[in-house]
Amino acid sequence: MYPRLALPKNWKTTRPAKAQIPSTSQRREGWAGLFATGLLTVREHHPGSRPLSKPKMKLLVLAQTPPPLHGQSAMVRTLVKGLPAQGVEVHHVNLRLSRDATDSGRWRPGKFLAILDACANALGARVGHDCDTLYYIPTPAKRGALYRDWLVMLLCRPFFRRLVLHWHAAGLGEWLRTRATAPERWISQRLLGRADLSLVLSPALEADARELVPRAVAVVPNGIAEPGAPETRRPVSDRNPFQVLFLGLCSREKGLFAAAEAVIAANQAAPERSTRFTLVAAGEFPDAKTAHEFEELRRTQPADLRHAGHVSGAAKSDLLRRSHCLCLPTSHPAEAQPLVLLEAMACDLPIIATRWRAIATTVPPEAELVEVGDVAALTSALLKLRAAPPPVGVFRAHFLKHYTEDAHLTALARALAAARSRA
């Protein structure tokens, strides 16, 4: 119940100069005098009436920012830096669990101590800054990581008025339905269920969030900073082959080997005098075995395949602008809305990808989409794109309309404000 200050009935607010003023003997100094003379009274706020004002939301963000740099950590960094300008007070506790991209989602003993330390800092911020809302990113469909989420919720959730879950990874809801044990489902519902707000990146991803029965769900797509107008697309020629870019974790699940097989097949299927395709893979390998397998394949086709290693900043921007298409035939179980798609569209780079998770609802109709594992369709898409590229500006226009950083932060602040008003 909100306390409400009210004027007495004989106080004429429209003409205060002629209002009834108490005698001198009735006056008191300060607020005490006002209450004593009846100029101000306190009434309980009626549930059906509108409170005078609500305090600003104080958001405690318990999530990891770079390093390592990947889509999820990059978006957390955007939130921490950008939300204060949207009227949300943000306090960040860095839940630094992953040392590099290959460490994400894996369990090791040091992570347990890191969790306890981060939770202690979160509770300190709860008391020290009076944070009322806990922001957290649920795990993908991994049992060990789910147990980590249980521990965080057990230690932190009871002390916050509201819980916001931001679903950057996909698959947990389906895993709980089909593979989790009955006790795991029950504990997950008790500790992660009934969040005040669940944020999803696309309507295609709502099922995961709704498995834990949140009080509200809001769709807030990712967004990235505007990189500036792209350069004119490079023409394809004998000296300038059709460069196919694979950007991200260089794993089989992300589609690296499917992309490599499609490029090799496209070169074999094309007429002898046609311009060749070249695949440039940019990113880290998840393990030594995968790195060895790709290197063995590259040795058999040195003109078709190249590994550029990890790229970022200007080197990454240059690679995006020098390529002719992005190829992302992913089937990664935790894939949601890959940030590399937004980066490609911002540079007006045509996209070939799989119909997986939120990809189909993220890219424009001009993107070439194939089914997971269909290398023949991927090969045909490469040949089609080289023969008839989409009009210049189509992908960038789609980015500017839907996926800028400003649009993301505005939608995020609006969803958080709605959750605060419901509380």
C-alpha positions as CSV (number, residue, x, y, z in Angstrom):
1,M,0.0,0.0,0.0
2,Y,1.4,3.4,-1.0
3,P,1.1,6.3,1.5
4,R,-0.7,9.2,-0.1
5,L,-0.6,12.8,0.9
6,A,-4.0,14.5,0.8
7,L,-5.3,18.1,1.3
8,P,-8.3,18.7,3.6
9,K,-11.7,19.3,2.1
10,N,-11.7,23.0,3.0
11,W,-8.4,23.6,1.1
12,K,-9.4,25.4,-2.2
13,T,-6.7,24.2,-4.5
14,T,-8.1,26.3,-7.4
15,R,-7.7,29.6,-5.5
16,P,-5.2,28.9,-2.7
17,A,-4.9,32.7,-1.9
18,K,-8.5,32.6,-0.4
19,A,-8.2,29.2,1.2
20,Q,-8.8,28.8,4.9
21,I,-5.6,29.3,6.7
22,P,-5.1,28.1,10.3
23,S,-4.5,30.6,13.0
24,T,-1.0,31.4,14.2
25,S,-1.5,29.4,17.4
26,Q,-2.2,26.3,15.3
27,R,0.9,26.5,13.1
28,R,4.0,24.3,13.7
29,E,7.4,24.3,12.1
30,G,8.2,22.1,9.1
31,W,6.3,19.0,8.0
32,A,5.2,18.2,11.6
33,G,3.3,21.5,11.7
34,L,1.6,20.8,8.4
35,F,0.3,17.4,9.7
36,A,-0.6,18.9,13.0
37,T,-2.7,21.7,11.5
38,G,-4.4,19.3,9.1
39,L,-3.0,20.8,5.9
40,L,-1.5,17.4,5.1
41,T,-3.0,14.1,6.1
42,V,-1.9,10.5,5.3
43,R,-4.4,8.1,3.8
44,E,-3.6,4.6,2.6
45,H,-3.5,4.3,-1.1
46,H,-6.6,2.6,-2.5
47,P,-5.7,-0.4,-4.7
48,G,-7.9,0.9,-7.5
49,S,-6.4,4.4,-7.6
50,R,-3.2,5.6,-9.2
51,P,-0.1,6.0,-7.0
52,L,1.6,9.4,-7.1
53,S,4.8,7.9,-8.6
54,K,6.9,4.8,-8.7
55,P,10.6,4.7,-8.1
56,K,13.0,4.0,-10.9
57,M,13.7,0.3,-11.5
58,K,17.1,-0.8,-10.1
59,L,18.3,-3.7,-12.2
60,L,20.9,-6.1,-10.9
61,V,22.5,-7.7,-14.0
62,L,24.1,-11.1,-13.1
63,A,25.6,-12.1,-16.4
64,Q,29.0,-12.3,-18.2
65,T,30.4,-9.6,-20.4
66,P,33.4,-10.1,-22.8
67,P,35.8,-11.7,-22.6
68,P,35.2,-14.1,-24.2
69,L,33.4,-12.3,-27.0
70,H,30.3,-14.1,-28.4
71,G,26.7,-13.1,-29.1
72,Q,25.4,-13.5,-25.6
73,S,28.2,-11.6,-23.8
74,A,28.2,-8.9,-26.4
75,M,24.4,-8.3,-25.9
76,V,24.9,-8.2,-22.1
77,R,27.6,-5.5,-22.6
78,T,25.1,-3.5,-24.8
79,L,22.5,-3.8,-22.1
80,V,24.8,-2.7,-19.3
81,K,26.1,0.3,-21.2
82,G,22.9,1.4,-23.0
83,L,20.0,0.9,-20.5
84,P,20.9,3.7,-18.1
85,A,20.2,6.2,-21.0
86,Q,16.7,4.6,-21.2
87,G,15.9,5.4,-17.6
88,V,16.9,2.1,-16.0
89,E,19.4,2.1,-13.1
90,V,21.8,-0.8,-13.8
91,H,24.2,-2.5,-11.5
92,H,26.3,-5.2,-13.0
93,V,27.9,-8.2,-11.4
94,N,30.1,-10.0,-13.9
95,L,29.3,-13.8,-13.7
96,R,32.6,-14.7,-15.3
97,L,32.4,-18.4,-15.8
98,S,33.9,-18.9,-19.3
99,R,37.6,-18.2,-20.0
100,D,37.2,-18.5,-23.8
101,A,34.6,-19.6,-26.4
102,T,35.5,-23.3,-25.9
103,D,34.8,-23.1,-22.2
104,S,31.2,-21.8,-22.5
105,G,28.6,-24.2,-21.1
106,R,31.2,-26.6,-19.7
107,W,31.6,-27.6,-16.0
108,R,34.9,-27.2,-14.1
109,P,35.5,-26.9,-10.3
110,G,36.6,-23.3,-10.5
111,K,33.2,-22.3,-11.8
112,F,31.6,-23.2,-8.5
113,L,33.8,-20.7,-6.6
114,A,33.1,-18.1,-9.2
115,I,29.4,-18.6,-8.8
116,L,29.6,-18.2,-5.0
117,D,31.6,-15.1,-5.4
118,A,29.3,-13.5,-7.9
119,C,26.2,-14.4,-5.8
120,A,27.8,-12.7,-2.8
121,N,28.5,-9.6,-4.8
122,A,24.9,-9.6,-6.2
123,L,23.5,-9.8,-2.6
124,G,25.9,-7.0,-1.6
125,A,24.6,-4.8,-4.5
126,R,21.0,-5.8,-3.5
127,V,21.6,-4.3,-0.1
128,G,24.0,-1.5,-0.9
129,H,22.1,-0.1,-3.9
130,D,18.6,-1.3,-3.1
131,C,18.3,-3.2,-6.3
132,D,14.8,-4.6,-6.7
133,T,15.0,-6.7,-9.9
134,L,17.3,-9.6,-10.8
135,Y,18.3,-10.1,-14.4
136,Y,19.6,-13.5,-15.4
137,I,20.2,-15.6,-18.5
138,P,19.1,-19.2,-18.3
139,T,21.3,-22.0,-19.5
140,P,21.0,-23.9,-22.7
141,A,20.0,-27.6,-22.6
142,K,22.9,-28.8,-20.5
143,R,22.4,-30.6,-17.2
144,G,25.5,-29.3,-15.4
145,A,24.7,-25.7,-16.4
146,L,21.1,-26.2,-15.3
147,Y,22.3,-27.2,-11.8
148,R,24.4,-24.0,-11.8
149,D,21.2,-22.0,-12.5
150,W,19.5,-23.8,-9.6
151,L,22.3,-22.7,-7.2
152,V,22.2,-19.1,-8.4
153,M,18.4,-18.9,-8.0
154,L,18.5,-20.6,-4.6
155,L,21.0,-18.0,-3.3
156,C,19.8,-14.9,-5.0
157,R,16.1,-15.0,-6.1
158,P,14.5,-14.8,-2.6
159,F,16.1,-11.4,-2.0
160,F,14.7,-9.7,-5.1
161,R,11.3,-8.4,-5.7
162,R,11.3,-9.3,-9.4
163,L,13.1,-11.8,-11.7
164,V,13.8,-11.2,-15.4
165,L,15.0,-14.1,-17.5
166,H,16.6,-13.3,-20.8
167,W,16.5,-16.3,-23.1
168,H,19.7,-15.9,-25.3
169,A,20.1,-19.7,-25.7
170,A,17.5,-22.1,-27.0
171,G,16.6,-25.7,-26.1
172,L,16.1,-25.8,-22.4
173,G,12.3,-25.9,-22.5
174,E,12.3,-28.8,-24.9
175,W,15.0,-30.6,-22.9
176,L,12.9,-30.2,-19.7
177,R,9.8,-31.7,-21.5
178,T,11.5,-34.6,-23.2
179,R,14.8,-35.5,-21.4
180,A,14.8,-34.2,-17.8
181,T,13.8,-36.4,-14.9
182,A,10.7,-35.7,-12.9
183,P,12.7,-34.2,-10.0
184,E,14.7,-32.0,-12.4
185,R,11.5,-30.6,-13.9
186,W,10.0,-30.0,-10.5
187,I,13.1,-28.2,-9.1
188,S,13.4,-26.1,-12.3
189,Q,9.8,-25.0,-12.0
190,R,10.3,-24.1,-8.3
191,L,13.6,-22.2,-8.8
192,L,13.3,-20.7,-12.3
193,G,9.5,-20.8,-12.8
194,R,7.0,-17.9,-12.6
195,A,9.5,-15.2,-13.5
196,D,8.0,-11.8,-13.6
197,L,9.3,-11.3,-17.2
198,S,10.8,-13.6,-19.8
199,L,12.5,-12.0,-22.7
200,V,12.8,-13.9,-26.0
201,L,14.6,-12.9,-29.2
202,S,11.8,-14.1,-31.6
203,P,8.3,-15.4,-31.4
204,A,9.8,-18.7,-32.7
205,L,11.6,-19.1,-29.3
206,E,8.6,-18.5,-27.0
207,A,8.1,-22.2,-26.2
208,D,11.3,-22.4,-24.2
209,A,10.3,-19.5,-22.0
210,R,6.7,-20.7,-21.6
211,E,7.7,-24.1,-20.3
212,L,8.6,-22.4,-17.0
213,V,5.2,-20.5,-16.9
214,P,6.4,-16.9,-16.6
215,R,4.0,-14.1,-15.6
216,A,4.8,-12.3,-18.9
217,V,6.7,-12.8,-22.1
218,A,8.1,-10.1,-24.3
219,V,9.8,-10.4,-27.7
220,V,12.9,-8.2,-27.9
221,P,15.2,-9.0,-30.9
222,N,18.9,-8.5,-30.6
223,G,20.4,-5.3,-32.0
224,I,23.9,-4.1,-32.8
225,A,25.6,-0.7,-33.4
226,E,25.3,0.8,-36.9
227,P,28.7,0.0,-38.7
228,G,28.2,2.7,-41.3
229,A,27.2,2.4,-45.0
230,P,28.8,-0.6,-46.7
231,E,31.2,-0.4,-49.6
232,T,30.0,-1.4,-53.1
233,R,30.1,-5.1,-53.5
234,R,33.3,-6.4,-55.1
235,P,32.7,-7.9,-58.6
236,V,33.5,-11.6,-59.0
237,S,36.4,-12.4,-61.4
238,D,39.3,-14.8,-61.9
239,R,41.4,-12.6,-59.6
240,N,38.6,-12.1,-57.2
241,P,36.9,-15.4,-56.4
242,F,33.4,-15.7,-54.8
243,Q,34.3,-15.5,-51.1
244,V,32.0,-17.4,-48.8
245,L,32.4,-16.4,-45.2
246,F,31.8,-18.7,-42.2
247,L,31.9,-16.6,-39.0
248,G,31.7,-18.0,-35.5
249,L,32.7,-21.0,-33.5
250,C,34.3,-23.4,-36.0
251,S,32.4,-26.5,-35.0
252,R,30.5,-29.2,-36.9
253,E,27.3,-28.2,-35.1
254,K,27.7,-24.6,-36.2
255,G,27.9,-25.9,-39.8
256,L,31.6,-25.4,-40.7
257,F,32.0,-28.8,-42.4
258,A,28.7,-28.5,-44.2
259,A,29.8,-25.2,-45.6
260,A,33.2,-26.6,-46.6
261,E,31.6,-29.6,-48.4
262,A,29.2,-27.3,-50.2
263,V,32.0,-25.0,-51.5
264,I,34.0,-28.0,-52.7
265,A,30.9,-29.5,-54.4
266,A,30.0,-26.1,-56.0
267,N,33.5,-25.8,-57.5
268,Q,33.3,-29.3,-58.9
269,A,29.8,-28.7,-60.3
270,A,30.6,-25.3,-61.9
271,P,31.8,-25.1,-65.5
272,E,35.6,-25.2,-65.9
273,R,35.9,-21.4,-66.8
274,S,33.6,-20.2,-64.0
275,T,34.9,-18.2,-61.1
276,R,35.7,-20.4,-58.1
277,F,34.3,-20.3,-54.6
278,T,36.5,-19.9,-51.6
279,L,35.5,-20.5,-48.0
280,V,37.1,-18.4,-45.3
281,A,36.3,-19.7,-41.8
282,A,36.9,-17.1,-39.1
283,G,36.7,-18.2,-35.5
284,E,38.1,-20.5,-32.9
285,F,37.8,-24.3,-32.9
286,P,36.1,-25.9,-30.0
287,D,38.8,-28.6,-29.6
288,A,42.0,-30.0,-31.1
289,K,40.1,-32.8,-32.8
290,T,37.9,-30.5,-34.8
291,A,40.9,-28.3,-35.7
292,H,42.8,-31.4,-37.0
293,E,39.8,-32.6,-39.1
294,F,39.4,-29.2,-40.8
295,E,43.2,-28.9,-41.4
296,E,43.2,-32.4,-43.1
297,L,40.3,-31.3,-45.3
298,R,42.0,-28.1,-46.1
299,R,45.1,-29.9,-47.2
300,T,43.1,-31.8,-49.8
301,Q,41.5,-28.6,-51.2
302,P,44.0,-25.7,-50.4
303,A,42.5,-23.4,-53.1
304,D,38.9,-23.8,-51.7
305,L,39.4,-23.6,-47.9
306,R,41.1,-21.1,-45.6
307,H,41.0,-20.6,-41.8
308,A,41.5,-17.0,-40.7
309,G,41.5,-17.7,-37.0
310,H,39.8,-15.4,-34.5
311,V,38.9,-12.0,-35.9
312,S,37.4,-8.9,-34.2
313,G,37.2,-5.2,-34.7
314,A,38.5,-3.7,-37.9
315,A,39.7,-7.1,-39.2
316,K,36.3,-8.6,-38.8
317,S,34.6,-5.6,-40.5
318,D,37.0,-5.8,-43.4
319,L,36.3,-9.6,-43.8
320,L,32.6,-8.9,-43.8
321,R,32.9,-6.2,-46.5
322,R,35.3,-8.2,-48.7
323,S,33.1,-11.3,-48.7
324,H,30.3,-12.1,-51.2
325,C,28.0,-14.0,-48.8
326,L,27.7,-15.3,-45.3
327,C,27.1,-19.1,-45.0
328,L,25.8,-20.3,-41.6
329,P,24.3,-23.9,-42.0
330,T,24.0,-24.3,-38.2
331,S,22.2,-26.9,-36.3
332,H,23.7,-26.0,-32.9
333,P,21.2,-27.1,-30.1
334,A,21.6,-23.8,-28.2
335,E,21.4,-21.5,-31.3
336,A,18.7,-18.8,-31.0
337,Q,19.3,-15.6,-33.1
338,P,22.9,-15.6,-34.2
339,L,24.5,-12.2,-33.9
340,V,26.6,-12.8,-37.1
341,L,23.4,-12.6,-39.1
342,L,22.8,-9.1,-37.9
343,E,26.5,-8.2,-38.6
344,A,26.1,-9.5,-42.1
345,M,22.9,-7.7,-42.8
346,A,24.4,-4.4,-41.5
347,C,27.1,-4.8,-44.2
348,D,24.5,-5.7,-46.8
349,L,26.0,-9.2,-47.1
350,P,23.7,-11.9,-48.7
351,I,23.0,-14.8,-46.4
352,I,22.7,-18.6,-46.8
353,A,21.6,-20.4,-43.7
354,T,19.5,-23.2,-42.3
355,R,15.9,-23.1,-41.2
356,W,16.8,-23.5,-37.6
357,R,15.4,-21.8,-34.4
358,A,14.8,-18.1,-35.1
359,I,16.9,-17.8,-38.3
360,A,13.9,-17.9,-40.6
361,T,12.2,-15.1,-38.7
362,T,15.3,-13.0,-38.5
363,V,16.5,-12.7,-42.1
364,P,14.6,-11.1,-45.1
365,P,12.9,-13.2,-47.8
366,E,15.9,-12.7,-50.1
367,A,18.0,-14.9,-47.9
368,E,18.6,-18.5,-49.1
369,L,17.4,-21.0,-46.5
370,V,18.0,-24.8,-46.6
371,E,17.1,-27.7,-44.4
372,V,19.7,-28.9,-41.8
373,G,22.2,-31.3,-43.2
374,D,21.2,-30.8,-46.9
375,V,24.6,-30.2,-48.5
376,A,23.1,-30.5,-52.0
377,A,20.7,-27.7,-51.3
378,L,23.5,-25.7,-49.8
379,T,25.5,-26.2,-53.0
380,S,22.6,-25.1,-55.2
381,A,22.1,-22.0,-53.1
382,L,25.8,-21.0,-53.6
383,L,25.5,-21.5,-57.4
384,K,22.2,-19.5,-57.5
385,L,23.6,-16.7,-55.4
386,R,26.6,-16.3,-57.6
387,A,24.5,-16.3,-60.8
388,A,21.8,-14.0,-59.5
389,P,22.7,-12.0,-56.4
390,P,19.9,-10.1,-54.6
391,P,19.5,-6.3,-55.2
392,V,21.9,-4.1,-53.4
393,G,20.6,-2.7,-50.1
394,V,18.0,-5.3,-49.4
395,F,19.8,-6.9,-46.4
396,R,20.9,-3.6,-45.0
397,A,17.4,-2.1,-45.2
398,H,16.1,-5.1,-43.2
399,F,18.8,-4.5,-40.6
400,L,18.0,-0.8,-40.2
401,K,14.3,-1.5,-39.8
402,H,14.6,-4.2,-37.2
403,Y,18.0,-4.8,-35.6
404,T,19.7,-1.5,-34.6
405,E,21.1,-1.1,-31.1
406,D,18.7,1.8,-30.4
407,A,15.7,-0.2,-31.4
408,H,16.8,-3.1,-29.2
409,L,17.4,-0.9,-26.1
410,T,14.1,1.0,-26.6
411,A,12.2,-2.3,-26.8
412,L,14.1,-3.7,-23.8
413,A,13.4,-0.7,-21.6
414,R,9.7,-0.8,-22.6
415,A,9.4,-4.4,-21.6
416,L,11.1,-3.8,-18.3
417,A,8.8,-0.8,-17.6
418,A,5.8,-2.9,-18.3
419,A,7.0,-5.5,-15.8
420,R,7.6,-2.9,-13.2
421,S,4.1,-1.5,-13.7
422,R,2.5,-4.9,-13.2
423,A,4.3,-5.5,-9.9
